[in-house]
């Protein structure tokens, strides 16, 4: 497939370039433009970014491959990044990942047949105090996860609803009241 930026994309890229002292520093932002346009930054999209910025392909690939937020392949409509770093592990991160795998009928790194969900196991999402947690398509964080909370999230996403902010604040379990 041949990828091309739209005029609007190119205008946005020019605007980004004006914000930085050198073009190399724009790589992260321009990869976001590309991912917004194409839904991923596979090797062909990385080549387009490199050509657009007149940078070596190796540099763009290095940046894209370092960050899990850049999708190197076509992904589902909703990408569920489940944190399995130490804090999330200790609080049930792998249990949540396993629950999602069973519920969606896929393994981490796969996409459902209907293209609705992709599931990824990722390292630290930077909110260890809210473990276990996941991120929905590089956007909303959903934390203090339980199987019930995950099921509710999947229902909302299937129905075309965005995760509610309140979902982020639900406690992992009810606190016992002091007698």
BATIMAR-901501 format. One record per atom (N, C-alpha, C): x negated, y negated, z; residue in three letters. Coordinates in Angstrom, 1 decimal. Each point is the difference from the previous one (the first is absolute). Last residue first. Layout:
<sites>
<<X,Y,Z>,"Ala">
...
</sites>
This chain:
<sites>
<<14.8,1.2,63.0>,"Unk">
<<1.1,0.2,0.9>,"Unk">
<<0.1,-1.0,1.1>,"Unk">
<<-1.9,-0.8,-5.1>,"Unk">
<<-0.5,0.3,1.3>,"Unk">
<<1.2,0.2,0.9>,"Unk">
<<0.2,1.1,-5.3>,"Unk">
<<0.2,-1.1,1.0>,"Unk">
<<-0.5,0.5,1.3>,"Unk">
<<-1.7,1.4,-4.9>,"Unk">
<<0.7,0.5,1.1>,"Unk">
<<0.1,-1.2,1.0>,"Unk">
<<-0.3,-0.5,-5.4>,"Unk">
<<-0.7,-0.1,1.2>,"Unk">
<<0.8,0.5,1.2>,"Unk">
<<0.5,1.5,-5.3>,"Unk">
<<0.5,-0.9,1.1>,"Unk">
<<-0.9,0.1,1.2>,"Unk">
<<-2.2,0.7,-4.7>,"Unk">
<<0.9,0.7,0.8>,"Unk">
<<0.5,-0.9,1.1>,"Unk">
<<-2.3,-1.9,-3.7>,"Unk">
<<-0.3,1.4,-0.3>,"Unk">
<<1.0,0.9,0.8>,"Unk">
<<1.7,-4.9,-1.1>,"Unk">
<<-1.0,0.6,0.8>,"Unk">
<<-0.2,1.5,-0.4>,"Unk">
<<1.3,-4.2,-3.3>,"Unk">
<<0.6,1.0,0.8>,"Unk">
<<-1.0,0.8,0.8>,"Unk">
<<-0.7,-3.7,-3.1>,"Unk">
<<0.0,-0.3,1.4>,"Unk">
<<0.6,1.1,0.8>,"Unk">
<<-0.3,-0.3,-4.8>,"Unk">
<<-1.4,-0.1,0.4>,"Unk">
<<0.0,0.0,1.6>,"Unk">
<<4.0,-0.1,-2.5>,"Unk">
<<-0.5,1.4,0.1>,"Unk">
<<-1.4,-0.1,0.5>,"Unk">
<<2.4,-4.0,-0.8>,"Unk">
<<0.2,0.6,1.3>,"Unk">
<<-0.5,1.4,0.1>,"Unk">
<<-0.2,-2.4,-4.1>,"Unk">
<<-1.0,-0.4,1.0>,"Unk">
<<0.2,0.6,1.3>,"Unk">
<<1.8,2.5,-4.3>,"Unk">
<<0.4,-1.1,0.8>,"Unk">
<<-1.2,-0.3,0.9>,"Unk">
<<-0.2,2.2,-5.0>,"Unk">
<<-0.1,0.3,1.4>,"Unk">
<<0.3,-1.3,0.9>,"Unk">
<<2.4,0.3,-4.8>,"Unk">
<<-1.4,-0.2,0.6>,"Unk">
<<0.0,0.4,1.4>,"Unk">
<<3.4,2.1,-3.8>,"Unk">
<<-0.2,-1.0,1.1>,"Unk">
<<-1.4,-0.1,0.4>,"Unk">
<<2.1,3.2,-3.2>,"Unk">
<<-0.4,-1.3,-0.6>,"Unk">
<<-0.1,-1.1,1.0>,"Unk">
<<1.0,4.8,0.7>,"Unk">
<<1.2,-0.8,-0.3>,"Unk">
<<-0.4,-1.4,-0.5>,"Unk">
<<-3.4,3.1,1.3>,"Unk">
<<0.8,0.7,-1.1>,"Unk">
<<1.2,-0.9,-0.4>,"Unk">
<<-2.6,-1.5,3.6>,"Unk">
<<-0.7,-0.1,-1.2>,"Unk">
<<0.8,0.6,-1.2>,"Unk">
<<1.7,0.6,4.4>,"Unk">
<<0.1,-1.4,-0.4>,"Unk">
<<-0.7,-0.3,-1.4>,"Unk">
<<-0.3,4.3,2.0>,"Unk">
<<1.4,-0.3,-0.4>,"Unk">
<<0.1,-1.4,-0.5>,"Unk">
<<-4.1,1.3,1.9>,"Unk">
<<0.2,0.6,-1.4>,"Unk">
<<1.4,-0.3,-0.5>,"Unk">
<<-1.0,-1.4,4.4>,"Unk">
<<-0.7,-0.8,-1.0>,"Unk">
<<0.2,0.6,-1.4>,"Unk">
<<1.7,2.3,3.6>,"Unk">
<<0.8,-1.2,-0.2>,"Unk">
<<-0.7,-0.9,-1.1>,"Unk">
<<-2.3,3.9,1.4>,"Unk">
<<1.2,0.4,-0.7>,"Unk">
<<0.9,-1.3,-0.3>,"Unk">
<<-3.7,-0.6,2.8>,"Unk">
<<-0.4,0.3,-1.4>,"Unk">
<<1.1,0.3,-0.9>,"Unk">
<<0.8,-0.5,4.6>,"Unk">
<<-0.3,-1.3,-0.6>,"Unk">
<<-0.4,0.1,-1.5>,"Unk">
<<0.6,3.9,2.6>,"Unk">
<<1.3,-0.6,-0.2>,"Unk">
<<-0.2,-1.4,-0.7>,"Unk">
<<-3.8,2.4,1.4>,"Unk">
<<0.6,0.7,-1.2>,"Unk">
<<1.4,-0.7,-0.3>,"Unk">
<<-3.4,-3.1,2.3>,"Unk">
<<0.5,1.2,0.4>,"Unk">
<<0.6,0.7,-1.3>,"Unk">
<<-3.6,-4.5,1.2>,"Unk">
<<0.8,0.9,-0.8>,"Unk">
<<0.5,1.2,0.8>,"Unk">
<<-2.3,-4.7,0.5>,"Unk">
<<0.6,0.8,1.1>,"Unk">
<<0.9,1.1,-0.7>,"Unk">
<<-0.8,-3.7,-3.5>,"Unk">
<<-0.8,0.6,1.0>,"Unk">
<<0.8,0.7,1.1>,"Unk">
<<-0.4,-2.3,-5.3>,"Unk">
<<1.0,0.6,0.9>,"Unk">
<<-0.8,0.8,1.0>,"Unk">
<<-0.9,-4.2,-3.8>,"Unk">
<<-0.5,1.0,0.9>,"Unk">
<<1.2,0.5,0.8>,"Unk">
<<-0.1,-2.5,-5.1>,"Unk">
<<0.5,0.2,1.4>,"Unk">
<<-0.7,1.1,0.8>,"Unk">
<<-2.2,-0.8,-4.4>,"Unk">
<<0.8,-1.0,0.5>,"Unk">
<<0.4,0.2,1.5>,"Unk">
<<-2.2,2.9,-3.6>,"Unk">
<<-0.8,-1.2,0.3>,"Unk">
<<0.7,-1.1,0.6>,"Unk">
<<2.4,4.1,-0.7>,"Unk">
<<-0.5,-0.6,-1.2>,"Unk">
<<-0.7,-1.3,0.2>,"Unk">
<<1.4,2.0,4.4>,"Unk">
<<0.8,0.2,-1.2>,"Unk">
<<-0.5,-0.9,-1.2>,"Unk">
<<-2.3,2.3,4.7>,"Unk">
<<0.2,-1.2,-0.7>,"Unk">
<<0.8,0.4,-1.3>,"Unk">
<<-0.7,2.2,5.4>,"Unk">
<<-0.2,0.1,-1.5>,"Unk">
<<0.3,-1.4,-0.6>,"Unk">
<<-1.2,2.6,5.3>,"Unk">
<<0.6,-1.0,-0.9>,"Unk">
<<-0.2,0.4,-1.5>,"Unk">
<<-0.1,1.6,5.8>,"Unk">
<<-0.4,0.2,-1.4>,"Unk">
<<0.7,-0.9,-0.9>,"Unk">
<<-1.8,-2.5,3.2>,"Unk">
<<-0.1,1.3,-0.6>,"Unk">
<<1.2,0.9,0.5>,"Unk">
<<-1.6,-4.7,0.9>,"Unk">
<<1.4,0.3,-0.5>,"Unk">
<<0.1,1.4,-0.6>,"Unk">
<<-4.1,-2.2,1.6>,"Unk">
<<0.9,-0.1,1.1>,"Unk">
<<1.4,0.4,-0.3>,"Unk">
<<-3.5,-0.3,-3.4>,"Unk">
<<-0.1,1.2,0.9>,"Unk">
<<1.0,0.0,1.1>,"Unk">
<<-0.8,-2.4,-4.6>,"Unk">
<<1.0,-0.3,1.1>,"Unk">
<<0.0,1.2,1.0>,"Unk">
<<-2.5,-0.3,-4.4>,"Unk">
<<-0.3,-1.2,0.8>,"Unk">
<<1.0,-0.4,1.1>,"Unk">
<<-0.5,3.8,-3.3>,"Unk">
<<0.8,-1.1,-0.5>,"Unk">
<<-0.2,-1.2,0.9>,"Unk">
<<-3.1,4.8,-0.9>,"Unk">
<<0.5,-1.1,0.8>,"Unk">
<<0.8,-1.1,-0.7>,"Unk">
<<-0.7,4.2,-3.0>,"Unk">
<<-0.7,-0.3,1.2>,"Unk">
<<0.6,-1.3,0.6>,"Unk">
<<2.9,3.5,-3.0>,"Unk">
<<-1.0,-1.1,-0.1>,"Unk">
<<-0.6,-0.2,1.4>,"Unk">
<<3.3,3.3,-3.4>,"Unk">
<<-0.6,0.0,1.3>,"Unk">
<<-1.1,-1.0,-0.1>,"Unk">
<<4.7,0.3,-3.1>,"Unk">
<<-1.5,0.0,0.1>,"Unk">
<<-0.4,0.0,1.5>,"Unk">
<<4.4,0.7,-3.9>,"Unk">
<<-0.5,0.1,1.4>,"Unk">
<<-1.5,0.0,0.0>,"Unk">
<<4.5,-1.7,-3.3>,"Unk">
<<-1.4,0.6,0.0>,"Unk">
<<-0.4,-0.1,1.5>,"Unk">
<<5.1,-0.3,-2.6>,"Unk">
<<-0.9,-0.1,1.1>,"Unk">
<<-1.4,0.6,-0.4>,"Unk">
<<3.7,-0.4,-3.2>,"Unk">
<<0.4,-0.9,1.0>,"Unk">
<<-1.0,-0.3,1.1>,"Unk">
<<0.3,3.0,-4.1>,"Unk">
<<-0.8,-1.2,-0.1>,"Unk">
<<0.4,-1.0,1.1>,"Unk">
<<1.6,4.6,-0.9>,"Unk">
<<0.8,-1.1,-0.5>,"Unk">
<<-0.7,-1.3,0.0>,"Unk">
<<-2.2,4.0,1.6>,"Unk">
<<0.4,0.2,-1.4>,"Unk">
<<0.8,-1.2,-0.6>,"Unk">
<<-3.4,-0.9,4.1>,"Unk">
<<1.2,0.8,-0.2>,"Unk">
<<0.4,0.0,-1.5>,"Unk">
<<-5.1,-0.5,1.5>,"Unk">
<<1.2,-0.9,-0.2>,"Unk">
<<1.1,0.9,-0.2>,"Unk">
<<-5.2,0.5,2.6>,"Unk">
<<0.9,0.3,-1.0>,"Unk">
<<1.2,-0.9,-0.1>,"Unk">
<<-3.6,0.1,3.3>,"Unk">
<<-0.7,-0.2,-1.3>,"Unk">
<<0.9,0.3,-1.2>,"Unk">
<<1.2,2.3,4.6>,"Unk">
<<-0.7,-1.3,-0.1>,"Unk">
<<-0.8,0.0,-1.3>,"Unk">
<<4.0,3.2,-0.3>,"Unk">
<<-1.1,-0.1,0.9>,"Unk">
<<-0.6,-1.4,-0.2>,"Unk">
<<5.3,1.8,-0.7>,"Unk">
<<-1.3,-0.3,-0.6>,"Unk">
<<-1.0,0.0,1.0>,"Unk">
<<4.8,0.1,0.7>,"Unk">
<<-0.3,1.2,-0.8>,"Unk">
<<-1.3,-0.2,-0.8>,"Unk">
<<2.5,-2.8,3.4>,"Unk">
<<0.0,-0.4,-1.4>,"Unk">
<<-0.4,1.1,-0.9>,"Unk">
<<0.4,0.8,4.7>,"Unk">
<<1.2,-0.8,-0.4>,"Unk">
<<0.0,-0.3,-1.4>,"Unk">
<<-3.9,2.0,1.9>,"Unk">
<<1.2,1.0,-0.1>,"Unk">
<<1.2,-0.7,-0.5>,"Unk">
<<-3.8,-2.7,0.6>,"Unk">
<<-0.3,1.0,-1.0>,"Unk">
<<1.2,1.0,-0.1>,"Unk">
<<0.2,-3.2,3.5>,"Unk">
<<0.2,-0.6,-1.3>,"Unk">
<<-0.2,1.0,-1.2>,"Unk">
<<-1.1,1.4,4.3>,"Unk">
<<1.4,-0.2,-0.1>,"Unk">
<<0.4,-0.5,-1.3>,"Unk">
<<-4.6,0.3,1.1>,"Unk">
<<0.6,1.3,-0.3>,"Unk">
<<1.5,-0.1,-0.2>,"Unk">
<<-2.2,-3.9,1.4>,"Unk">
<<-0.4,0.3,-1.4>,"Unk">
<<0.6,1.4,-0.4>,"Unk">
<<0.6,-1.3,4.4>,"Unk">
<<0.8,-0.9,-0.9>,"Unk">
<<-0.3,0.4,-1.4>,"Unk">
<<-2.6,2.0,3.2>,"Unk">
<<1.3,0.6,0.1>,"Unk">
<<1.0,-0.8,-0.9>,"Unk">
<<-4.4,-1.5,0.5>,"Unk">
<<0.0,1.2,-0.9>,"Unk">
<<1.4,0.6,0.1>,"Unk">
<<-0.7,-3.7,2.8>,"Unk">
<<-0.1,-0.4,-1.4>,"Unk">
<<0.1,1.2,-1.0>,"Unk">
<<0.2,-0.6,5.2>,"Unk">
<<0.9,0.8,-0.9>,"Unk">
<<-0.1,-0.4,-1.5>,"Unk">
<<-2.7,-1.7,3.9>,"Unk">
<<1.4,-0.4,0.2>,"Unk">
<<1.0,0.7,-0.9>,"Unk">
<<-4.8,0.5,-0.3>,"Unk">
<<0.3,0.3,1.4>,"Unk">
<<1.5,-0.3,0.4>,"Unk">
<<-1.7,-1.1,-4.4>,"Unk">
<<0.0,1.4,0.2>,"Unk">
<<0.4,0.4,1.4>,"Unk">
<<-0.4,-4.5,-1.0>,"Unk">
<<1.2,0.5,-0.6>,"Unk">
<<0.0,1.5,0.2>,"Unk">
<<-3.9,-2.2,1.4>,"Unk">
<<1.2,-0.4,0.8>,"Unk">
<<1.3,0.6,-0.5>,"Unk">
<<-4.0,0.9,-2.6>,"Unk">
<<0.0,0.6,1.3>,"Unk">
<<1.2,-0.4,0.9>,"Unk">
<<0.8,-0.2,-5.2>,"Unk">
<<-1.2,-0.3,0.7>,"Unk">
<<0.2,0.4,1.5>,"Unk">
<<3.1,0.2,-4.0>,"Unk">
<<-0.4,1.2,0.8>,"Unk">
<<-1.3,-0.3,0.7>,"Unk">
<<4.5,-2.6,-2.7>,"Unk">
<<-1.3,-0.1,0.6>,"Unk">
<<-0.3,1.3,0.8>,"Unk">
<<3.0,-0.9,-4.5>,"Unk">
<<0.1,0.5,1.4>,"Unk">
<<-1.4,-0.1,0.6>,"Unk">
<<2.9,-2.1,-4.3>,"Unk">
<<-1.4,0.2,0.5>,"Unk">
<<0.1,0.3,1.5>,"Unk">
<<3.5,-0.1,-4.5>,"Unk">
<<-0.1,0.2,1.5>,"Unk">
<<-1.4,0.3,0.4>,"Unk">
<<2.8,-2.3,-4.4>,"Unk">
<<-1.3,0.7,0.4>,"Unk">
<<0.0,0.0,1.6>,"Unk">
<<3.9,-0.6,-4.1>,"Unk">
<<-0.4,-0.3,1.4>,"Unk">
<<-1.2,0.9,0.3>,"Unk">
<<1.4,0.2,-4.4>,"Unk">
<<0.6,-1.3,0.3>,"Unk">
<<-0.4,-0.4,1.4>,"Unk">
<<-3.3,3.5,-2.0>,"Unk">
<<1.4,-0.1,0.1>,"Unk">
<<0.4,-1.4,0.3>,"Unk">
<<-4.6,0.6,-2.7>,"Unk">
<<0.6,0.4,1.3>,"Unk">
<<1.5,-0.1,-0.1>,"Unk">
<<-4.8,0.4,-3.3>,"Unk">
<<1.4,-0.4,0.1>,"Unk">
<<0.6,0.5,1.3>,"Unk">
<<-5.1,-0.8,0.3>,"Unk">
<<0.8,0.8,-0.9>,"Unk">
<<1.5,-0.5,0.1>,"Unk">
<<-3.5,-1.8,2.6>,"Unk">
<<-0.9,0.4,-1.1>,"Unk">
<<0.8,0.9,-1.0>,"Unk">
<<1.1,-4.0,3.9>,"Unk">
<<0.4,1.3,-0.5>,"Unk">
<<-0.7,0.4,-1.3>,"Unk">
<<-1.1,-3.3,4.4>,"Unk">
<<0.1,0.0,-1.4>,"Unk">
<<0.3,1.4,-0.5>,"Unk">
<<-0.6,-0.8,4.6>,"Unk">
<<1.2,-0.7,-0.5>,"Unk">
<<0.1,-0.2,-1.5>,"Unk">
<<-3.7,2.1,2.5>,"Unk">
<<1.1,0.9,-0.3>,"Unk">
<<1.3,-0.8,-0.4>,"Unk">
<<-5.4,-1.3,-0.7>,"Unk">
<<1.3,-0.4,0.7>,"Unk">
<<1.1,1.0,-0.3>,"Unk">
<<-4.3,0.4,-2.1>,"Unk">
<<-0.3,-0.2,1.4>,"Unk">
<<1.3,-0.1,0.8>,"Unk">
<<-0.2,0.2,-4.9>,"Unk">
<<-0.1,1.3,0.7>,"Unk">
<<-0.2,-0.1,1.5>,"Unk">
<<0.2,-4.0,-2.7>,"Unk">
<<1.3,0.7,-0.1>,"Unk">
<<-0.1,1.4,0.8>,"Unk">
<<-4.0,-2.6,-0.5>,"Unk">
<<1.0,-0.7,0.9>,"Unk">
<<1.3,0.8,0.0>,"Unk">
<<-3.3,1.7,-2.9>,"Unk">
<<-0.5,0.1,1.4>,"Unk">
<<1.0,-0.7,1.0>,"Unk">
<<0.7,-0.4,-4.7>,"Unk">
<<0.3,1.3,0.5>,"Unk">
<<-0.4,0.2,1.5>,"Unk">
<<-1.1,-4.0,-2.1>,"Unk">
<<1.4,0.1,0.1>,"Unk">
<<0.4,1.3,0.6>,"Unk">
<<-4.5,-0.5,-1.2>,"Unk">
<<0.3,-0.9,1.2>,"Unk">
<<1.5,0.1,0.3>,"Unk">
<<-1.6,2.3,-3.8>,"Unk">
<<-0.4,0.6,1.2>,"Unk">
<<0.3,-0.8,1.2>,"Unk">
<<0.6,-1.7,-4.4>,"Unk">
<<1.1,0.9,0.4>,"Unk">
<<-0.3,0.7,1.3>,"Unk">
<<-2.0,-4.9,-1.1>,"Unk">
<<-0.2,1.4,-0.3>,"Unk">
<<1.1,0.9,0.5>,"Unk">
<<1.3,-5.0,-1.4>,"Unk">
<<-0.8,0.6,1.1>,"Unk">
<<-0.3,1.5,-0.4>,"Unk">
<<3.0,-3.8,-1.9>,"Unk">
<<-1.3,0.1,-0.5>,"Unk">
<<-1.0,0.5,1.1>,"Unk">
<<4.9,-0.5,0.2>,"Unk">
<<-0.9,-0.8,0.9>,"Unk">
<<-1.4,0.0,-0.6>,"Unk">
<<3.3,2.5,-2.3>,"Unk">
<<0.6,-1.3,0.2>,"Unk">
<<-0.9,-0.9,0.8>,"Unk">
<<-1.3,4.5,-0.7>,"Unk">
<<-0.1,-0.8,-1.2>,"Unk">
<<0.5,-1.4,0.2>,"Unk">
<<0.5,3.0,3.6>,"Unk">
<<-1.4,-0.3,-0.3>,"Unk">
<<-0.2,-0.9,-1.2>,"Unk">
<<4.3,1.6,0.9>,"Unk">
<<-0.4,-1.0,1.0>,"Unk">
<<-1.4,-0.4,-0.2>,"Unk">
<<1.6,3.5,-2.7>,"Unk">
<<0.6,-1.2,-0.4>,"Unk">
<<-0.4,-1.2,1.0>,"Unk">
<<-1.4,4.4,1.0>,"Unk">
<<-0.7,-0.5,-1.1>,"Unk">
<<0.5,-1.4,-0.5>,"Unk">
<<2.3,2.3,3.4>,"Unk">
<<-1.2,-0.5,0.5>,"Unk">
<<-0.9,-0.6,-1.1>,"Unk">
<<3.9,2.3,-1.2>,"Unk">
<<0.4,-1.3,0.6>,"Unk">
<<-1.3,-0.7,0.6>,"Unk">
<<-0.4,4.4,-1.7>,"Unk">
<<0.2,-1.0,-1.1>,"Unk">
<<0.4,-1.4,0.5>,"Unk">
<<-0.7,3.6,3.2>,"Unk">
<<-1.3,-0.4,-0.7>,"Unk">
<<0.3,-1.0,-1.1>,"Unk">
<<3.8,-0.2,3.6>,"Unk">
<<-0.8,1.2,-0.5>,"Unk">
<<-1.2,-0.6,-0.8>,"Unk">
<<3.5,-2.1,3.3>,"Unk">
<<-1.2,-0.5,-0.7>,"Unk">
<<-0.9,1.2,-0.4>,"Unk">
<<5.7,-1.2,1.0>,"Unk">
<<-1.2,0.7,0.3>,"Unk">
<<-1.2,-0.7,-0.6>,"Unk">
<<4.4,-1.7,-0.7>,"Unk">
<<0.3,1.0,1.1>,"Unk">
<<-1.1,0.8,0.5>,"Unk">
<<0.4,-3.8,-3.3>,"Unk">
<<0.0,1.3,-0.6>,"Unk">
<<0.4,1.1,1.0>,"Unk">
<<-0.2,-4.9,1.0>,"Unk">
<<0.5,0.1,-1.3>,"Unk">
<<0.2,1.5,-0.4>,"Unk">
<<-1.8,-1.1,4.2>,"Unk">
<<1.3,-0.5,0.0>,"Unk">
<<0.6,0.2,-1.4>,"Unk">
<<-4.5,1.1,0.6>,"Unk">
<<0.9,1.0,0.6>,"Unk">
<<1.5,-0.5,0.0>,"Unk">
<<-3.3,-3.0,-1.6>,"Unk">
<<0.2,1.2,-0.9>,"Unk">
<<0.9,1.0,0.6>,"Unk">
<<-1.1,-3.7,2.6>,"Unk">
<<0.8,-0.5,-1.2>,"Unk">
<<0.3,1.2,-0.9>,"Unk">
<<-2.9,0.8,3.5>,"Unk">
<<1.4,-0.1,0.5>,"Unk">
<<0.9,-0.5,-1.1>,"Unk">
<<-4.6,0.1,-0.9>,"Unk">
<<0.5,1.4,0.1>,"Unk">
<<1.4,0.0,0.5>,"Unk">
<<-2.2,-4.1,0.0>,"Unk">
<<0.4,0.4,-1.3>,"Unk">
<<0.5,1.4,-0.1>,"Unk">
<<-1.7,-1.7,4.1>,"Unk">
<<1.3,-0.6,-0.3>,"Unk">
<<0.5,0.4,-1.4>,"Unk">
<<-4.3,1.6,1.5>,"Unk">
<<1.1,0.5,0.8>,"Unk">
<<1.4,-0.5,-0.4>,"Unk">
<<-4.0,-1.7,-2.1>,"Unk">
<<0.4,1.3,-0.4>,"Unk">
<<1.1,0.6,0.8>,"Unk">
<<-2.5,-4.4,0.1>,"Unk">
<<1.5,0.1,-0.3>,"Unk">
<<0.4,1.4,-0.3>,"Unk">
<<-4.6,-1.4,0.9>,"Unk">
<<0.8,-0.1,1.2>,"Unk">
<<1.5,0.1,-0.3>,"Unk">
<<-3.2,-0.3,-3.5>,"Unk">
<<-0.1,1.3,0.6>,"Unk">
<<0.9,0.1,1.3>,"Unk">
<<-0.7,-4.1,-2.5>,"Unk">
<<1.0,0.9,-0.5>,"Unk">
<<0.1,1.3,0.7>,"Unk">
<<-1.7,-4.5,2.5>,"Unk">
<<-0.5,0.8,-1.1>,"Unk">
<<1.1,1.1,-0.4>,"Unk">
<<1.0,-3.4,3.2>,"Unk">
<<-1.3,-0.6,-0.5>,"Unk">
<<-0.5,0.8,-1.2>,"Unk">
<<5.3,-0.3,1.3>,"Unk">
<<-1.2,0.6,0.4>,"Unk">
<<-1.2,-0.5,-0.7>,"Unk">
<<4.7,-1.3,-0.9>,"Unk">
<<-0.1,0.0,1.5>,"Unk">
<<-1.3,0.6,0.5>,"Unk">
<<1.4,-0.1,-4.7>,"Unk">
<<-0.4,-1.4,0.5>,"Unk">
<<-0.1,-0.1,1.5>,"Unk">
<<1.4,4.1,-2.2>,"Unk">
<<-1.4,-0.3,-0.2>,"Unk">
<<-0.5,-1.4,0.5>,"Unk">
<<4.6,1.3,0.1>,"Unk">
<<-0.8,0.7,1.0>,"Unk">
<<-1.4,-0.3,-0.1>,"Unk">
<<2.8,-1.6,-3.3>,"Unk">
<<0.3,-0.7,1.2>,"Unk">
<<-0.8,0.6,1.1>,"Unk">
<<0.0,2.2,-4.1>,"Unk">
<<-0.8,-1.2,-0.1>,"Unk">
<<0.1,-0.9,1.3>,"Unk">
<<2.7,3.9,-0.3>,"Unk">
<<-1.4,0.3,0.2>,"Unk">
<<-0.9,-1.2,-0.1>,"Unk">
<<4.6,-0.5,-0.9>,"Unk">
<<-0.2,0.3,1.4>,"Unk">
<<-1.5,0.3,0.3>,"Unk">
<<1.3,-0.5,-4.5>,"Unk">
<<0.0,-1.3,0.7>,"Unk">
<<-0.2,0.2,1.5>,"Unk">
<<0.3,3.9,-2.5>,"Unk">
<<-1.2,-0.7,-0.3>,"Unk">
<<-0.1,-1.4,0.6>,"Unk">
<<4.0,2.5,0.4>,"Unk">
<<-1.0,0.6,0.8>,"Unk">
<<-1.4,-0.7,-0.2>,"Unk">
<<3.7,-1.4,-2.6>,"Unk">
<<0.1,-0.4,1.4>,"Unk">
<<-1.0,0.6,0.9>,"Unk">
<<0.1,1.3,-4.5>,"Unk">
<<-0.4,-1.4,0.1>,"Unk">
<<0.1,-0.5,1.4>,"Unk">
<<-0.5,5.2,-0.3>,"Unk">
<<0.9,-1.0,-0.6>,"Unk">
<<-0.6,-1.3,0.1>,"Unk">
<<-2.9,4.7,-0.3>,"Unk">
<<0.6,-1.0,0.9>,"Unk">
<<1.0,-0.9,-0.8>,"Unk">
<<-1.3,5.2,-1.3>,"Unk">
<<-0.3,-1.4,-0.2>,"Unk">
<<0.7,-0.9,1.0>,"Unk">
<<-1.4,5.6,-1.5>,"Unk">
<<0.5,-1.0,1.0>,"Unk">
<<-0.4,-1.4,-0.4>,"Unk">
<<0.8,5.2,-2.3>,"Unk">
<<-0.8,-1.2,-0.1>,"Unk">
<<0.7,-1.0,1.0>,"Unk">
<<-0.3,5.7,-0.2>,"Unk">
<<0.8,-1.2,0.0>,"Unk">
<<-0.9,-1.2,0.0>,"Unk">
</sites>
